[in-house]
Amino acid sequence: MMRIAVPLSQGNVSLHFGHCDQFAVVDVDPQNKQISKIEKSQPPSHQPGALPEWLQQQNVDLIIAGGMGRRAQSLFEQYGIELVLGAQGSTVEGLIDSYIQGTLETGDNICDH
C-alpha cells in the first residue's frame, strides 16, 4: 500500500502547496493500480517544519503538488517523502489515477521561492 497526499484549497486541488487548507490523503494499491481510500484532513497551523512532520506521521510516501518552495522540498526529502511537482489537475482522483497509470504530466514547479 502507498499513501499519497494532495494539497487542497477550498476543496479543490491546490496548485501551490503552501496555500492549501486541507490535504487529501489517498491510499493506493500500486500493484492493482487502484485507489482504496481517500480521506480529507486538516493540517496543523502553517509553521516552518510542521507539515513535513505531520505528513510523515500520516505515513505519507509521496506528495503530488503544482508547486513547492525549495525549503519545503528539502524538509520533505529529510523525512523521506517523495515529491512530484508541476502537476496540474482538477480532481484528486484524476491526479492519483494519472500517477498510478504512469500518465501524469508535469510541468515546471510553479513556486519559485
C-alpha positions as CSV (number, residue, x, y, z in Angstrom):
1,M,0.0,0.0,0.0
2,M,1.1,3.5,-0.7
3,R,-0.1,6.8,0.7
4,I,-0.2,9.9,-1.4
5,A,-1.0,13.4,-0.2
6,V,-2.5,16.1,-2.5
7,P,-2.9,19.7,-1.2
8,L,-6.4,21.2,-1.4
9,S,-7.7,24.7,-1.2
10,Q,-11.4,25.2,-0.6
11,G,-12.0,21.6,-1.5
12,N,-10.2,21.8,-4.9
13,V,-6.7,20.7,-5.9
14,S,-4.3,23.5,-4.9
15,L,-1.7,24.5,-7.3
16,H,0.5,25.9,-4.6
17,F,1.4,23.6,-1.7
18,G,1.9,26.5,0.8
19,H,-1.6,27.9,0.2
20,C,-3.6,24.7,1.0
21,D,-6.1,24.5,3.8
22,Q,-6.6,20.7,3.7
23,F,-5.0,17.6,2.4
24,A,-6.4,14.6,0.6
25,V,-4.6,11.6,1.9
26,V,-5.1,8.7,-0.6
27,D,-4.4,5.0,0.0
28,V,-3.3,3.4,-3.3
29,D,-2.6,-0.2,-4.2
30,P,0.2,0.2,-6.7
31,Q,0.1,-3.4,-7.9
32,N,-3.6,-3.3,-8.8
33,K,-3.3,0.4,-9.7
34,Q,-6.4,1.3,-7.7
35,I,-7.4,3.9,-5.1
36,S,-8.6,2.1,-2.0
37,K,-9.4,5.1,0.2
38,I,-9.5,8.9,0.2
39,E,-9.5,10.9,3.5
40,K,-9.5,14.7,3.8
41,S,-7.5,16.0,6.7
42,Q,-6.9,19.4,8.3
43,P,-3.1,20.1,8.6
44,P,-1.6,21.8,11.6
45,S,-1.1,25.5,11.5
46,H,1.4,26.7,8.8
47,Q,4.7,26.9,10.7
48,P,8.1,26.0,9.3
49,G,8.7,22.3,9.5
50,A,5.2,21.4,10.8
51,L,3.8,19.9,7.6
52,P,6.6,17.5,6.8
53,E,6.5,16.1,10.3
54,W,2.7,15.9,10.3
55,L,2.6,14.2,6.8
56,Q,5.2,11.7,8.0
57,Q,3.0,10.9,11.0
58,Q,0.2,10.3,8.5
59,N,2.5,7.7,6.8
60,V,2.6,9.6,3.5
61,D,5.0,8.3,1.0
62,L,4.5,10.8,-1.8
63,I,3.1,14.3,-2.3
64,I,1.7,15.4,-5.7
65,A,1.6,19.2,-6.0
66,G,1.7,22.0,-8.5
67,G,4.4,23.9,-6.7
68,M,6.5,24.0,-3.6
69,G,9.3,26.2,-2.3
70,R,12.9,24.9,-2.1
71,R,13.0,24.9,1.7
72,A,9.9,22.8,1.9
73,Q,11.3,20.4,-0.7
74,S,14.4,20.0,1.4
75,L,12.4,19.3,4.5
76,F,10.3,16.6,2.8
77,E,13.4,15.0,1.5
78,Q,14.8,14.8,5.0
79,Y,11.6,13.0,6.1
80,G,11.9,10.5,3.2
81,I,8.8,11.8,1.4
82,E,8.9,11.8,-2.4
83,L,7.7,14.8,-4.4
84,V,6.0,15.1,-7.8
85,L,5.9,18.8,-8.6
86,G,4.4,20.7,-11.6
87,A,1.3,18.5,-11.5
88,Q,-2.0,20.1,-12.6
89,G,-5.4,18.6,-12.4
90,S,-8.9,19.4,-11.3
91,T,-9.7,16.4,-9.1
92,V,-7.8,14.3,-6.6
93,E,-9.0,11.1,-8.2
94,G,-7.8,12.3,-11.7
95,L,-4.3,13.2,-10.4
96,I,-3.9,10.0,-8.5
97,D,-5.2,7.8,-11.3
98,S,-2.9,9.5,-13.8
99,Y,0.0,9.0,-11.4
100,I,-0.6,5.3,-10.8
101,Q,-1.3,4.7,-14.5
102,G,2.0,6.4,-15.4
103,T,0.4,9.1,-17.4
104,L,0.6,12.1,-15.1
105,E,2.1,15.0,-17.0
106,T,4.1,17.5,-15.0
107,G,5.5,20.9,-15.9
108,D,7.6,23.4,-14.1
109,N,7.4,23.8,-10.3
110,I,5.1,26.8,-10.2
111,C,6.7,28.0,-6.9
112,D,10.0,29.8,-7.3
113,H,10.9,30.7,-3.7
